[in-house]
Amino acid sequence: MDRRVVAVKGAHIPQVLIRWNEGDTDTDTWEDVTTIKEQFSDFNFEDKIVLTEGSNVIQEDKENV
């Protein structure tokens, strides 16, 4: 639903807003990205998919396109 970064004891912690029930905003909670990735390792954040080294996506040089 959304993203933010919070400061905890001097560290910057990325969080995502999770809607646990379809259409029910009363149950939305902010969760640490690392926790969600550990618990739901196969879950992709819609258009926020992070590609890691070895992927089959090529970054084009925008100046030469």
PDBQT receptor file of N, H, CA, C and O in Angstrom, charges set to zero:
ATOM      1  N   MET A   1       0.808  -1.181   0.000  1.00  0.00    +0.000 N 
ATOM      2  CA  MET A   1       0.000   0.000   0.000  1.00  0.00    +0.000 C 
ATOM      3  C   MET A   1       0.864   1.263   0.000  1.00  0.00    +0.000 C 
ATOM      4  O   MET A   1       0.557   2.236  -0.689  1.00  0.00    +0.000 OA
ATOM      5  N   ASP A   2       1.965   1.234   0.794  1.00  0.00    +0.000 N 
ATOM      6  H   ASP A   2       2.214   0.444   1.354  1.00  0.00    +0.000 HD
ATOM      7  CA  ASP A   2       2.820   2.407   0.905  1.00  0.00    +0.000 C 
ATOM      8  C   ASP A   2       4.163   1.977   1.474  1.00  0.00    +0.000 C 
ATOM      9  O   ASP A   2       4.318   0.849   1.942  1.00  0.00    +0.000 OA
ATOM     10  N   ARG A   3       5.129   2.881   1.429  1.00  0.00    +0.000 N 
ATOM     11  H   ARG A   3       5.003   3.797   1.049  1.00  0.00    +0.000 HD
ATOM     12  CA  ARG A   3       6.465   2.628   1.972  1.00  0.00    +0.000 C 
ATOM     13  C   ARG A   3       6.871   3.806   2.835  1.00  0.00    +0.000 C 
ATOM     14  O   ARG A   3       6.405   4.928   2.636  1.00  0.00    +0.000 OA
ATOM     15  N   ARG A   4       7.759   3.536   3.814  1.00  0.00    +0.000 N 
ATOM     16  H   ARG A   4       8.138   2.625   3.976  1.00  0.00    +0.000 HD
ATOM     17  CA  ARG A   4       8.339   4.594   4.631  1.00  0.00    +0.000 C 
ATOM     18  C   ARG A   4       9.625   4.069   5.242  1.00  0.00    +0.000 C 
ATOM     19  O   ARG A   4       9.903   2.870   5.210  1.00  0.00    +0.000 OA
ATOM     20  N   VAL A   5      10.405   4.989   5.799  1.00  0.00    +0.000 N 
ATOM     21  H   VAL A   5      10.179   5.963   5.824  1.00  0.00    +0.000 HD
ATOM     22  CA  VAL A   5      11.622   4.626   6.531  1.00  0.00    +0.000 C 
ATOM     23  C   VAL A   5      11.518   5.269   7.902  1.00  0.00    +0.000 C 
ATOM     24  O   VAL A   5      11.264   6.468   8.017  1.00  0.00    +0.000 OA
ATOM     25  N   VAL A   6      11.717   4.457   8.953  1.00  0.00    +0.000 N 
ATOM     26  H   VAL A   6      11.924   3.483   8.859  1.00  0.00    +0.000 HD
ATOM     27  CA  VAL A   6      11.658   4.966  10.316  1.00  0.00    +0.000 C 
ATOM     28  C   VAL A   6      13.043   4.849  10.951  1.00  0.00    +0.000 C 
ATOM     29  O   VAL A   6      13.827   3.964  10.608  1.00  0.00    +0.000 OA
ATOM     30  N   ALA A   7      13.329   5.759  11.883  1.00  0.00    +0.000 N 
ATOM     31  H   ALA A   7      12.692   6.478  12.162  1.00  0.00    +0.000 HD
ATOM     32  CA  ALA A   7      14.600   5.727  12.610  1.00  0.00    +0.000 C 
ATOM     33  C   ALA A   7      14.392   5.007  13.935  1.00  0.00    +0.000 C 
ATOM     34  O   ALA A   7      13.546   5.400  14.739  1.00  0.00    +0.000 OA
ATOM     35  N   VAL A   8      15.173   3.945  14.157  1.00  0.00    +0.000 N 
ATOM     36  H   VAL A   8      15.860   3.626  13.504  1.00  0.00    +0.000 HD
ATOM     37  CA  VAL A   8      15.103   3.185  15.399  1.00  0.00    +0.000 C 
ATOM     38  C   VAL A   8      16.522   3.042  15.929  1.00  0.00    +0.000 C 
ATOM     39  O   VAL A   8      17.354   2.364  15.326  1.00  0.00    +0.000 OA
ATOM     40  N   LYS A   9      16.792   3.686  17.062  1.00  0.00    +0.000 N 
ATOM     41  H   LYS A   9      16.116   4.237  17.552  1.00  0.00    +0.000 HD
ATOM     42  CA  LYS A   9      18.116   3.638  17.691  1.00  0.00    +0.000 C 
ATOM     43  C   LYS A   9      19.219   3.987  16.700  1.00  0.00    +0.000 C 
ATOM     44  O   LYS A   9      20.265   3.339  16.677  1.00  0.00    +0.000 OA
ATOM     45  N   GLY A  10      18.983   5.010  15.883  1.00  0.00    +0.000 N 
ATOM     46  H   GLY A  10      18.133   5.536  15.902  1.00  0.00    +0.000 HD
ATOM     47  CA  GLY A  10      19.987   5.477  14.936  1.00  0.00    +0.000 C 
ATOM     48  C   GLY A  10      20.044   4.725  13.618  1.00  0.00    +0.000 C 
ATOM     49  O   GLY A  10      20.793   5.118  12.723  1.00  0.00    +0.000 OA
ATOM     50  N   ALA A  11      19.277   3.659  13.475  1.00  0.00    +0.000 N 
ATOM     51  H   ALA A  11      18.669   3.340  14.202  1.00  0.00    +0.000 HD
ATOM     52  CA  ALA A  11      19.259   2.895  12.229  1.00  0.00    +0.000 C 
ATOM     53  C   ALA A  11      18.006   3.262  11.434  1.00  0.00    +0.000 C 
ATOM     54  O   ALA A  11      16.948   3.522  12.007  1.00  0.00    +0.000 OA
ATOM     55  N   HIS A  12      18.140   3.278  10.116  1.00  0.00    +0.000 N 
ATOM     56  H   HIS A  12      18.999   3.067   9.651  1.00  0.00    +0.000 HD
ATOM     57  CA  HIS A  12      17.001   3.552   9.246  1.00  0.00    +0.000 C 
ATOM     58  C   HIS A  12      16.387   2.226   8.802  1.00  0.00    +0.000 C 
ATOM     59  O   HIS A  12      17.040   1.418   8.141  1.00  0.00    +0.000 OA
ATOM     60  N   ILE A  13      15.122   2.012   9.173  1.00  0.00    +0.000 N 
ATOM     61  H   ILE A  13      14.591   2.668   9.710  1.00  0.00    +0.000 HD
ATOM     62  CA  ILE A  13      14.435   0.751   8.917  1.00  0.00    +0.000 C 
ATOM     63  C   ILE A  13      13.345   0.968   7.862  1.00  0.00    +0.000 C 
ATOM     64  O   ILE A  13      12.386   1.697   8.115  1.00  0.00    +0.000 OA
ATOM     65  N   PRO A  14      13.478   0.345   6.681  1.00  0.00    +0.000 N 
ATOM     66  CA  PRO A  14      12.420   0.464   5.679  1.00  0.00    +0.000 C 
ATOM     67  C   PRO A  14      11.207  -0.372   6.085  1.00  0.00    +0.000 C 
ATOM     68  O   PRO A  14      11.346  -1.502   6.554  1.00  0.00    +0.000 OA
ATOM     69  N   GLN A  15      10.027   0.196   5.899  1.00  0.00    +0.000 N 
ATOM     70  H   GLN A  15       9.914   1.113   5.518  1.00  0.00    +0.000 HD
ATOM     71  CA  GLN A  15       8.784  -0.496   6.227  1.00  0.00    +0.000 C 
ATOM     72  C   GLN A  15       7.802  -0.388   5.071  1.00  0.00    +0.000 C 
ATOM     73  O   GLN A  15       7.889   0.517   4.241  1.00  0.00    +0.000 OA
ATOM     74  N   VAL A  16       6.874  -1.322   5.034  1.00  0.00    +0.000 N 
ATOM     75  H   VAL A  16       6.803  -2.058   5.708  1.00  0.00    +0.000 HD
ATOM     76  CA  VAL A  16       5.790  -1.309   4.058  1.00  0.00    +0.000 C 
ATOM     77  C   VAL A  16       4.464  -1.389   4.797  1.00  0.00    +0.000 C 
ATOM     78  O   VAL A  16       4.355  -2.031   5.842  1.00  0.00    +0.000 OA
ATOM     79  N   LEU A  17       3.460  -0.728   4.238  1.00  0.00    +0.000 N 
ATOM     80  H   LEU A  17       3.549  -0.207   3.389  1.00  0.00    +0.000 HD
ATOM     81  CA  LEU A  17       2.120  -0.775   4.800  1.00  0.00    +0.000 C 
ATOM     82  C   LEU A  17       1.400  -1.967   4.182  1.00  0.00    +0.000 C 
ATOM     83  O   LEU A  17       1.242  -2.047   2.964  1.00  0.00    +0.000 OA
ATOM     84  N   ILE A  18       0.969  -2.887   5.030  1.00  0.00    +0.000 N 
ATOM     85  H   ILE A  18       1.098  -2.822   6.019  1.00  0.00    +0.000 HD
ATOM     86  CA  ILE A  18       0.342  -4.129   4.584  1.00  0.00    +0.000 C 
ATOM     87  C   ILE A  18      -1.153  -4.070   4.850  1.00  0.00    +0.000 C 
ATOM     88  O   ILE A  18      -1.585  -3.730   5.952  1.00  0.00    +0.000 OA
ATOM     89  N   ARG A  19      -1.938  -4.403   3.836  1.00  0.00    +0.000 N 
ATOM     90  H   ARG A  19      -1.587  -4.679   2.941  1.00  0.00    +0.000 HD
ATOM     91  CA  ARG A  19      -3.381  -4.578   4.010  1.00  0.00    +0.000 C 
ATOM     92  C   ARG A  19      -3.636  -6.079   4.110  1.00  0.00    +0.000 C 
ATOM     93  O   ARG A  19      -3.538  -6.808   3.123  1.00  0.00    +0.000 OA
ATOM     94  N   TRP A  20      -3.962  -6.520   5.312  1.00  0.00    +0.000 N 
ATOM     95  H   TRP A  20      -4.041  -5.927   6.114  1.00  0.00    +0.000 HD
ATOM     96  CA  TRP A  20      -4.098  -7.951   5.581  1.00  0.00    +0.000 C 
ATOM     97  C   TRP A  20      -5.402  -8.534   5.056  1.00  0.00    +0.000 C 
ATOM     98  O   TRP A  20      -5.430  -9.695   4.649  1.00  0.00    +0.000 OA
ATOM     99  N   ASN A  21      -6.454  -7.779   5.053  1.00  0.00    +0.000 N 
ATOM    100  H   ASN A  21      -6.431  -6.835   5.383  1.00  0.00    +0.000 HD
ATOM    101  CA  ASN A  21      -7.732  -8.253   4.530  1.00  0.00    +0.000 C 
ATOM    102  C   ASN A  21      -8.133  -7.378   3.359  1.00  0.00    +0.000 C 
ATOM    103  O   ASN A  21      -8.041  -6.153   3.429  1.00  0.00    +0.000 OA
ATOM    104  N   GLU A  22      -8.576  -8.005   2.290  1.00  0.00    +0.000 N 
ATOM    105  H   GLU A  22      -8.651  -9.001   2.233  1.00  0.00    +0.000 HD
ATOM    106  CA  GLU A  22      -8.971  -7.285   1.084  1.00  0.00    +0.000 C 
ATOM    107  C   GLU A  22      -9.993  -6.197   1.393  1.00  0.00    +0.000 C 
ATOM    108  O   GLU A  22     -11.106  -6.493   1.826  1.00  0.00    +0.000 OA
ATOM    109  N   GLY A  23      -9.620  -4.943   1.174  1.00  0.00    +0.000 N 
ATOM    110  H   GLY A  23      -8.715  -4.702   0.822  1.00  0.00    +0.000 HD
ATOM    111  CA  GLY A  23     -10.529  -3.825   1.322  1.00  0.00    +0.000 C 
ATOM    112  C   GLY A  23     -10.810  -3.357   2.735  1.00  0.00    +0.000 C 
ATOM    113  O   GLY A  23     -11.599  -2.430   2.915  1.00  0.00    +0.000 OA
ATOM    114  N   ASP A  24     -10.197  -3.960   3.748  1.00  0.00    +0.000 N 
ATOM    115  H   ASP A  24      -9.555  -4.713   3.602  1.00  0.00    +0.000 HD
ATOM    116  CA  ASP A  24     -10.474  -3.598   5.140  1.00  0.00    +0.000 C 
ATOM    117  C   ASP A  24      -9.283  -2.808   5.695  1.00  0.00    +0.000 C 
ATOM    118  O   ASP A  24      -8.295  -3.401   6.128  1.00  0.00    +0.000 OA
ATOM    119  N   THR A  25      -9.374  -1.470   5.683  1.00  0.00    +0.000 N 
ATOM    120  H   THR A  25     -10.177  -0.988   5.331  1.00  0.00    +0.000 HD
ATOM    121  CA  THR A  25      -8.254  -0.633   6.115  1.00  0.00    +0.000 C 
ATOM    122  C   THR A  25      -8.033  -0.657   7.624  1.00  0.00    +0.000 C 
ATOM    123  O   THR A  25      -6.989  -0.201   8.092  1.00  0.00    +0.000 OA
ATOM    124  N   ASP A  26      -8.979  -1.173   8.393  1.00  0.00    +0.000 N 
ATOM    125  H   ASP A  26      -9.827  -1.543   8.013  1.00  0.00    +0.000 HD
ATOM    126  CA  ASP A  26      -8.824  -1.236   9.854  1.00  0.00    +0.000 C 
ATOM    127  C   ASP A  26      -7.695  -2.158  10.288  1.00  0.00    +0.000 C 
ATOM    128  O   ASP A  26      -7.173  -2.022  11.394  1.00  0.00    +0.000 OA
ATOM    129  N   THR A  27      -7.316  -3.091   9.432  1.00  0.00    +0.000 N 
ATOM    130  H   THR A  27      -7.740  -3.202   8.533  1.00  0.00    +0.000 HD
ATOM    131  CA  THR A  27      -6.275  -4.046   9.798  1.00  0.00    +0.000 C 
ATOM    132  C   THR A  27      -4.927  -3.732   9.159  1.00  0.00    +0.000 C 
ATOM    133  O   THR A  27      -3.992  -4.518   9.310  1.00  0.00    +0.000 OA
ATOM    134  N   ASP A  28      -4.793  -2.609   8.450  1.00  0.00    +0.000 N 
ATOM    135  H   ASP A  28      -5.552  -1.970   8.327  1.00  0.00    +0.000 HD
ATOM    136  CA  ASP A  28      -3.511  -2.219   7.852  1.00  0.00    +0.000 C 
ATOM    137  C   ASP A  28      -2.474  -2.001   8.948  1.00  0.00    +0.000 C 
ATOM    138  O   ASP A  28      -2.770  -1.385   9.972  1.00  0.00    +0.000 OA
ATOM    139  N   THR A  29      -1.259  -2.505   8.735  1.00  0.00    +0.000 N 
ATOM    140  H   THR A  29      -1.019  -3.005   7.903  1.00  0.00    +0.000 HD
ATOM    141  CA  THR A  29      -0.177  -2.307   9.695  1.00  0.00    +0.000 C 
ATOM    142  C   THR A  29       1.126  -2.023   8.957  1.00  0.00    +0.000 C 
ATOM    143  O   THR A  29       1.331  -2.475   7.830  1.00  0.00    +0.000 OA
ATOM    144  N   TRP A  30       2.002  -1.265   9.614  1.00  0.00    +0.000 N 
ATOM    145  H   TRP A  30       1.836  -0.898  10.529  1.00  0.00    +0.000 HD
ATOM    146  CA  TRP A  30       3.347  -1.035   9.099  1.00  0.00    +0.000 C 
ATOM    147  C   TRP A  30       4.225  -2.192   9.565  1.00  0.00    +0.000 C 
ATOM    148  O   TRP A  30       4.263  -2.516  10.752  1.00  0.00    +0.000 OA
ATOM    149  N   GLU A  31       4.929  -2.810   8.623  1.00  0.00    +0.000 N 
ATOM    150  H   GLU A  31       4.899  -2.547   7.659  1.00  0.00    +0.000 HD
ATOM    151  CA  GLU A  31       5.800  -3.951   8.924  1.00  0.00    +0.000 C 
ATOM    152  C   GLU A  31       7.181  -3.698   8.349  1.00  0.00    +0.000 C 
ATOM    153  O   GLU A  31       7.316  -3.090   7.287  1.00  0.00    +0.000 OA
ATOM    154  N   ASP A  32       8.221  -4.170   9.058  1.00  0.00    +0.000 N 
ATOM    155  H   ASP A  32       8.111  -4.663   9.921  1.00  0.00    +0.000 HD
ATOM    156  CA  ASP A  32       9.591  -4.072   8.555  1.00  0.00    +0.000 C 
ATOM    157  C   ASP A  32       9.723  -4.910   7.286  1.00  0.00    +0.000 C 
ATOM    158  O   ASP A  32       9.228  -6.036   7.223  1.00  0.00    +0.000 OA
ATOM    159  N   VAL A  33      10.388  -4.357   6.284  1.00  0.00    +0.000 N 
ATOM    160  H   VAL A  33      10.790  -3.443   6.335  1.00  0.00    +0.000 HD
ATOM    161  CA  VAL A  33      10.578  -5.063   5.020  1.00  0.00    +0.000 C 
ATOM    162  C   VAL A  33      11.300  -6.392   5.239  1.00  0.00    +0.000 C 
ATOM    163  O   VAL A  33      10.931  -7.399   4.636  1.00  0.00    +0.000 OA
ATOM    164  N   THR A  34      12.322  -6.405   6.094  1.00  0.00    +0.000 N 
ATOM    165  H   THR A  34      12.622  -5.586   6.584  1.00  0.00    +0.000 HD
ATOM    166  CA  THR A  34      13.068  -7.643   6.323  1.00  0.00    +0.000 C 
ATOM    167  C   THR A  34      12.173  -8.732   6.915  1.00  0.00    +0.000 C 
ATOM    168  O   THR A  34      12.300  -9.903   6.557  1.00  0.00    +0.000 OA
ATOM    169  N   THR A  35      11.271  -8.351   7.816  1.00  0.00    +0.000 N 
ATOM    170  H   THR A  35      11.168  -7.400   8.107  1.00  0.00    +0.000 HD
ATOM    171  CA  THR A  35      10.354  -9.332   8.413  1.00  0.00    +0.000 C 
ATOM    172  C   THR A  35       9.429  -9.913   7.363  1.00  0.00    +0.000 C 
ATOM    173  O   THR A  35       9.222 -11.126   7.320  1.00  0.00    +0.000 OA
ATOM    174  N   ILE A  36       8.868  -9.059   6.513  1.00  0.00    +0.000 N 
ATOM    175  H   ILE A  36       9.035  -8.074   6.548  1.00  0.00    +0.000 HD
ATOM    176  CA  ILE A  36       7.955  -9.531   5.470  1.00  0.00    +0.000 C 
ATOM    177  C   ILE A  36       8.693 -10.428   4.483  1.00  0.00    +0.000 C 
ATOM    178  O   ILE A  36       8.162 -11.459   4.069  1.00  0.00    +0.000 OA
ATOM    179  N   LYS A  37       9.917 -10.047   4.100  1.00  0.00    +0.000 N 
ATOM    180  H   LYS A  37      10.349  -9.210   4.436  1.00  0.00    +0.000 HD
ATOM    181  CA  LYS A  37      10.687 -10.876   3.168  1.00  0.00    +0.000 C 
ATOM    182  C   LYS A  37      11.010 -12.240   3.767  1.00  0.00    +0.000 C 
ATOM    183  O   LYS A  37      11.019 -13.241   3.051  1.00  0.00    +0.000 OA
ATOM    184  N   GLU A  38      11.278 -12.292   5.084  1.00  0.00    +0.000 N 
ATOM    185  H   GLU A  38      11.271 -11.479   5.665  1.00  0.00    +0.000 HD
ATOM    186  CA  GLU A  38      11.570 -13.567   5.741  1.00  0.00    +0.000 C 
ATOM    187  C   GLU A  38      10.322 -14.444   5.820  1.00  0.00    +0.000 C 
ATOM    188  O   GLU A  38      10.391 -15.644   5.553  1.00  0.00    +0.000 OA
ATOM    189  N   GLN A  39       9.185 -13.855   6.184  1.00  0.00    +0.000 N 
ATOM    190  H   GLN A  39       9.130 -12.880   6.401  1.00  0.00    +0.000 HD
ATOM    191  CA  GLN A  39       7.960 -14.629   6.371  1.00  0.00    +0.000 C 
ATOM    192  C   GLN A  39       7.272 -14.984   5.060  1.00  0.00    +0.000 C 
ATOM    193  O   GLN A  39       6.609 -16.017   4.962  1.00  0.00    +0.000 OA
ATOM    194  N   PHE A  40       7.428 -14.129   4.051  1.00  0.00    +0.000 N 
ATOM    195  H   PHE A  40       7.966 -13.290   4.131  1.00  0.00    +0.000 HD
ATOM    196  CA  PHE A  40       6.772 -14.338   2.761  1.00  0.00    +0.000 C 
ATOM    197  C   PHE A  40       7.807 -14.208   1.653  1.00  0.00    +0.000 C 
ATOM    198  O   PHE A  40       7.752 -13.277   0.849  1.00  0.00    +0.000 OA
ATOM    199  N   SER A  41       8.745 -15.138   1.613  1.00  0.00    +0.000 N 
ATOM    200  H   SER A  41       8.790 -15.894   2.266  1.00  0.00    +0.000 HD
ATOM    201  CA  SER A  41       9.892 -15.035   0.715  1.00  0.00    +0.000 C 
ATOM    202  C   SER A  41       9.514 -15.017  -0.765  1.00  0.00    +0.000 C 
ATOM    203  O   SER A  41      10.282 -14.500  -1.576  1.00  0.00    +0.000 OA
ATOM    204  N   ASP A  42       8.363 -15.559  -1.141  1.00  0.00    +0.000 N 
ATOM    205  H   ASP A  42       7.739 -15.979  -0.482  1.00  0.00    +0.000 HD
ATOM    206  CA  ASP A  42       7.948 -15.586  -2.536  1.00  0.00    +0.000 C 
ATOM    207  C   ASP A  42       7.068 -14.408  -2.928  1.00  0.00    +0.000 C 
ATOM    208  O   ASP A  42       6.654 -14.301  -4.082  1.00  0.00    +0.000 OA
ATOM    209  N   PHE A  43       6.778 -13.523  -1.978  1.00  0.00    +0.000 N 
ATOM    210  H   PHE A  43       7.114 -13.611  -1.040  1.00  0.00    +0.000 HD
ATOM    211  CA  PHE A  43       5.875 -12.401  -2.235  1.00  0.00    +0.000 C 
ATOM    212  C   PHE A  43       6.606 -11.270  -2.946  1.00  0.00    +0.000 C 
ATOM    213  O   PHE A  43       7.693 -10.867  -2.532  1.00  0.00    +0.000 OA
ATOM    214  N   ASN A  44       5.998 -10.753  -4.030  1.00  0.00    +0.000 N 
ATOM    215  H   ASN A  44       5.115 -11.080  -4.367  1.00  0.00    +0.000 HD
ATOM    216  CA  ASN A  44       6.545  -9.603  -4.746  1.00  0.00    +0.000 C 
ATOM    217  C   ASN A  44       5.698  -8.382  -4.425  1.00  0.00    +0.000 C 
ATOM    218  O   ASN A  44       4.470  -8.470  -4.398  1.00  0.00    +0.000 OA
ATOM    219  N   PHE A  45       6.333  -7.257  -4.183  1.00  0.00    +0.000 N 
ATOM    220  H   PHE A  45       7.330  -7.186  -4.204  1.00  0.00    +0.000 HD
ATOM    221  CA  PHE A  45       5.638  -6.022  -3.844  1.00  0.00    +0.000 C 
ATOM    222  C   PHE A  45       5.123  -5.333  -5.104  1.00  0.00    +0.000 C 
ATOM    223  O   PHE A  45       5.563  -4.232  -5.434  1.00  0.00    +0.000 OA
ATOM    224  N   GLU A  46       4.201  -5.972  -5.802  1.00  0.00    +0.000 N 
ATOM    225  H   GLU A  46       3.844  -6.866  -5.534  1.00  0.00    +0.000 HD
ATOM    226  CA  GLU A  46       3.591  -5.462  -7.028  1.00  0.00    +0.000 C 
ATOM    227  C   GLU A  46       4.646  -4.894  -7.951  1.00  0.00    +0.000 C 
ATOM    228  O   GLU A  46       5.485  -5.646  -8.448  1.00  0.00    +0.000 OA
ATOM    229  N   ASP A  47       4.638  -3.587  -8.202  1.00  0.00    +0.000 N 
ATOM    230  H   ASP A  47       3.957  -2.976  -7.799  1.00  0.00    +0.000 HD
ATOM    231  CA  ASP A  47       5.595  -2.987  -9.118  1.00  0.00    +0.000 C 
ATOM    232  C   ASP A  47       6.904  -2.627  -8.429  1.00  0.00    +0.000 C 
ATOM    233  O   ASP A  47       7.753  -1.975  -9.037  1.00  0.00    +0.000 OA
ATOM    234  N   LYS A  48       7.089  -3.033  -7.183  1.00  0.00    +0.000 N 
ATOM    235  H   LYS A  48       6.400  -3.563  -6.689  1.00  0.00    +0.000 HD
ATOM    236  CA  LYS A  48       8.283  -2.690  -6.421  1.00  0.00    +0.000 C 
ATOM    237  C   LYS A  48       9.242  -3.876  -6.319  1.00  0.00    +0.000 C 
ATOM    238  O   LYS A  48       9.982  -3.986  -5.341  1.00  0.00    +0.000 OA
ATOM    239  N   ILE A  49       9.239  -4.745  -7.297  1.00  0.00    +0.000 N 
ATOM    240  H   ILE A  49       8.638  -4.656  -8.091  1.00  0.00    +0.000 HD
ATOM    241  CA  ILE A  49      10.090  -5.926  -7.278  1.00  0.00    +0.000 C 
ATOM    242  C   ILE A  49      11.546  -5.505  -7.382  1.00  0.00    +0.000 C 
ATOM    243  O   ILE A  49      11.921  -4.752  -8.281  1.00  0.00    +0.000 OA
ATOM    244  N   VAL A  50      12.357  -5.992  -6.463  1.00  0.00    +0.000 N 
ATOM    245  H   VAL A  50      12.052  -6.604  -5.734  1.00  0.00    +0.000 HD
ATOM    246  CA  VAL A  50      13.782  -5.687  -6.454  1.00  0.00    +0.000 C 
ATOM    247  C   VAL A  50      14.509  -6.800  -7.185  1.00  0.00    +0.000 C 
ATOM    248  O   VAL A  50      14.435  -7.965  -6.794  1.00  0.00    +0.000 OA
ATOM    249  N   LEU A  51      15.206  -6.439  -8.241  1.00  0.00    +0.000 N 
ATOM    250  H   LEU A  51      15.266  -5.493  -8.559  1.00  0.00    +0.000 HD
ATOM    251  CA  LEU A  51      15.951  -7.420  -9.013  1.00  0.00    +0.000 C 
ATOM    252  C   LEU A  51      17.363  -7.511  -8.466  1.00  0.00    +0.000 C 
ATOM    253  O   LEU A  51      17.999  -6.496  -8.181  1.00  0.00    +0.000 OA
ATOM    254  N   THR A  52      17.843  -8.729  -8.324  1.00  0.00    +0.000 N 
ATOM    255  H   THR A  52      17.326  -9.554  -8.556  1.00  0.00    +0.000 HD
ATOM    256  CA  THR A  52      19.176  -8.939  -7.779  1.00  0.00    +0.000 C 
ATOM    257  C   THR A  52      20.140  -9.333  -8.880  1.00  0.00    +0.000 C 
ATOM    258  O   THR A  52      19.726  -9.612 -10.005  1.00  0.00    +0.000 OA
ATOM    259  N   GLU A  53      21.411  -9.355  -8.562  1.00  0.00    +0.000 N 
ATOM    260  H   GLU A  53      21.747  -9.128  -7.648  1.00  0.00    +0.000 HD
ATOM    261  CA  GLU A  53      22.438  -9.723  -9.519  1.00  0.00    +0.000 C 
ATOM    262  C   GLU A  53      22.121 -11.089 -10.113  1.00  0.00    +0.000 C 
ATOM    263  O   GLU A  53      21.705 -12.004  -9.403  1.00  0.00    +0.000 OA
ATOM    264  N   GLY A  54      22.318 -11.214 -11.395  1.00  0.00    +0.000 N 
ATOM    265  H   GLY A  54      22.657 -10.470 -11.972  1.00  0.00    +0.000 HD
ATOM    266  CA  GLY A  54      22.051 -12.473 -12.066  1.00  0.00    +0.000 C 
ATOM    267  C   GLY A  54      20.672 -12.532 -12.689  1.00  0.00    +0.000 C 
ATOM    268  O   GLY A  54      20.288 -13.563 -13.241  1.00  0.00    +0.000 OA
ATOM    269  N   SER A  55      19.922 -11.449 -12.611  1.00  0.00    +0.000 N 
ATOM    270  H   SER A  55      20.233 -10.612 -12.162  1.00  0.00    +0.000 HD
ATOM    271  CA  SER A  55      18.604 -11.447 -13.232  1.00  0.00    +0.000 C 
ATOM    272  C   SER A  55      18.754 -11.337 -14.740  1.00  0.00    +0.000 C 
ATOM    273  O   SER A  55      19.851 -11.101 -15.246  1.00  0.00    +0.000 OA
ATOM    274  N   ASN A  56      17.649 -11.507 -15.455  1.00  0.00    +0.000 N 
ATOM    275  H   ASN A  56      16.758 -11.698 -15.044  1.00  0.00    +0.000 HD
ATOM    276  CA  ASN A  56      17.704 -11.440 -16.907  1.00  0.00    +0.000 C 
ATOM    277  C   ASN A  56      17.220 -10.091 -17.437  1.00  0.00    +0.000 C 
ATOM    278  O   ASN A  56      16.810  -9.992 -18.594  1.00  0.00    +0.000 OA
ATOM    279  N   VAL A  57      17.263  -9.065 -16.611  1.00  0.00    +0.000 N 
ATOM    280  H   VAL A  57      17.595  -9.146 -15.671  1.00  0.00    +0.000 HD
ATOM    281  CA  VAL A  57      16.853  -7.727 -17.002  1.00  0.00    +0.000 C 
ATOM    282  C   VAL A  57      18.095  -6.906 -17.293  1.00  0.00    +0.000 C 
ATOM    283  O   VAL A  57      19.057  -6.923 -16.525  1.00  0.00    +0.000 OA
ATOM    284  N   ILE A  58      18.070  -6.183 -18.417  1.00  0.00    +0.000 N 
ATOM    285  H   ILE A  58      17.290  -6.170 -19.042  1.00  0.00    +0.000 HD
ATOM    286  CA  ILE A  58      19.222  -5.388 -18.822  1.00  0.00    +0.000 C 
ATOM    287  C   ILE A  58      18.888  -3.913 -18.629  1.00  0.00    +0.000 C 
ATOM    288  O   ILE A  58      17.849  -3.443 -19.092  1.00  0.00    +0.000 OA
ATOM    289  N   GLN A  59      19.763  -3.190 -17.951  1.00  0.00    +0.000 N 
ATOM    290  H   GLN A  59      20.608  -3.572 -17.575  1.00  0.00    +0.000 HD
ATOM    291  CA  GLN A  59      19.619  -1.748 -17.766  1.00  0.00    +0.000 C 
ATOM    292  C   GLN A  59      20.185  -1.069 -19.009  1.00  0.00    +0.000 C 
ATOM    293  O   GLN A  59      21.367  -1.219 -19.317  1.00  0.00    +0.000 OA
ATOM    294  N   GLU A  60      19.337  -0.316 -19.728  1.00  0.00    +0.000 N 
ATOM    295  H   GLU A  60      18.377  -0.193 -19.478  1.00  0.00    +0.000 HD
ATOM    296  CA  GLU A  60      19.800   0.374 -20.927  1.00  0.00    +0.000 C 
ATOM    297  C   GLU A  60      20.344   1.742 -20.569  1.00  0.00    +0.000 C 
ATOM    298  O   GLU A  60      19.881   2.385 -19.626  1.00  0.00    +0.000 OA
ATOM    299  N   ASP A  61      21.322   2.173 -21.324  1.00  0.00    +0.000 N 
ATOM    300  H   ASP A  61      21.698   1.651 -22.089  1.00  0.00    +0.000 HD
ATOM    301  CA  ASP A  61      21.857   3.516 -21.164  1.00  0.00    +0.000 C 
ATOM    302  C   ASP A  61      20.867   4.482 -21.826  1.00  0.00    +0.000 C 
ATOM    303  O   ASP A  61      20.753   4.506 -23.052  1.00  0.00    +0.000 OA
ATOM    304  N   LYS A  62      20.154   5.274 -21.025  1.00  0.00    +0.000 N 
ATOM    305  H   LYS A  62      20.247   5.255 -20.030  1.00  0.00    +0.000 HD
ATOM    306  CA  LYS A  62      19.096   6.136 -21.537  1.00  0.00    +0.000 C 
ATOM    307  C   LYS A  62      19.617   7.194 -22.511  1.00  0.00    +0.000 C 
ATOM    308  O   LYS A  62      18.871   7.645 -23.380  1.00  0.00    +0.000 OA
ATOM    309  N   GLU A  63      20.874   7.594 -22.382  1.00  0.00    +0.000 N 
ATOM    310  H   GLU A  63      21.480   7.228 -21.677  1.00  0.00    +0.000 HD
ATOM    311  CA  GLU A  63      21.431   8.600 -23.281  1.00  0.00    +0.000 C 
ATOM    312  C   GLU A  63      21.604   8.067 -24.693  1.00  0.00    +0.000 C 
ATOM    313  O   GLU A  63      21.577   8.836 -25.654  1.00  0.00    +0.000 OA
ATOM    314  N   ASN A  64      21.781   6.773 -24.826  1.00  0.00    +0.000 N 
ATOM    315  H   ASN A  64      21.804   6.149 -24.045  1.00  0.00    +0.000 HD
ATOM    316  CA  ASN A  64      22.030   6.173 -26.144  1.00  0.00    +0.000 C 
ATOM    317  C   ASN A  64      20.814   5.467 -26.721  1.00  0.00    +0.000 C 
ATOM    318  O   ASN A  64      20.936   4.769 -27.727  1.00  0.00    +0.000 OA
ATOM    319  N   VAL A  65      19.663   5.626 -26.122  1.00  0.00    +0.000 N 
ATOM    320  H   VAL A  65      19.564   6.193 -25.304  1.00  0.00    +0.000 HD
ATOM    321  CA  VAL A  65      18.459   4.944 -26.608  1.00  0.00    +0.000 C 
ATOM    322  C   VAL A  65      17.780   5.810 -27.638  1.00  0.00    +0.000 C 
ATOM    323  O   VAL A  65      16.743   5.426 -28.180  1.00  0.00    +0.000 OA
TER     324      VAL A  65
